[in-house]
Amino acid sequence: MADKRKKQAVRSGGVPAWMLVGIGILIGAGGMGYVAHRGWIPSLRSNAGPEANPNATAPGAGEGGIAEAGTAKKPSFDFYQVLPGKEVVIPDAELSAKAKAETQAQAAAAAATPQPVVPGATPAVASTRVTPAAVGPATSSGGYVLQVGAFPDNAKAQAVKAKLALQGFVAHVQVVKIGQQTWYRVRLGPYANAAQLEKIKHQLSGAGIPTIALKENG
């Protein structure tokens, strides 16, 4: 029996078999730990990156992408479609300044002109409201006008014209071509001065109808 154990020890180089098995297990465990640390095992890799959506489908020919879906649609009308060189947009602050200057000039002129006094007569009070019926279509160039909108569709322009008619204003639709686009512009005027223009603009604003003031150049 002793001779058999001695022969086994000699075959293994003098190291017991159980020790060799233990060393093999330690080497294998160390190797596995190193491989796992380096991320070489696919099942142990981190899934921090984006994952594919299995239900995703490619957009069709008529479907827009994300960027297209977020793009705002162009408005169906544009107030500021004007004829370059022939029309100038008057900002509200400038219009108010012009109207105030005209009113002061008219008051100064009236004060400088003596008025005959009629006994028992009631002094006339100037109205601050312009009669809508007095506003008609612009038949001549020059002066001040109000533009209610400019539409690429005549039907929409006619609808706005009808809306103004319900407010007592007689508007007209002017057809112009700016660039390659034909526009149907809904307008009121012309007006003799900025003060009259501003009164009409305020009346329409109070009715919920926005406008822009324009000065036509001859």
Secondary structure as UniProt FT lines:
FT   HELIX           2..11
FT   TURN            12..14
FT   HELIX           17..37
FT   TURN            38..39
FT   HELIX           42..44
FT   TURN            54..55
FT   TURN            61..62
FT   HELIX           66..70
FT   TURN            79..80
FT   TURN            84..86
FT   STRAND          87..90
FT   HELIX           92..112
FT   TURN            119..120
FT   HELIX           132..134
FT   STRAND          143..151
FT   HELIX           154..166
FT   TURN            167..168
FT   STRAND          172..178
FT   TURN            179..180
FT   STRAND          181..191
FT   HELIX           194..206
FT   TURN            207..208
FT   STRAND          212..216
//
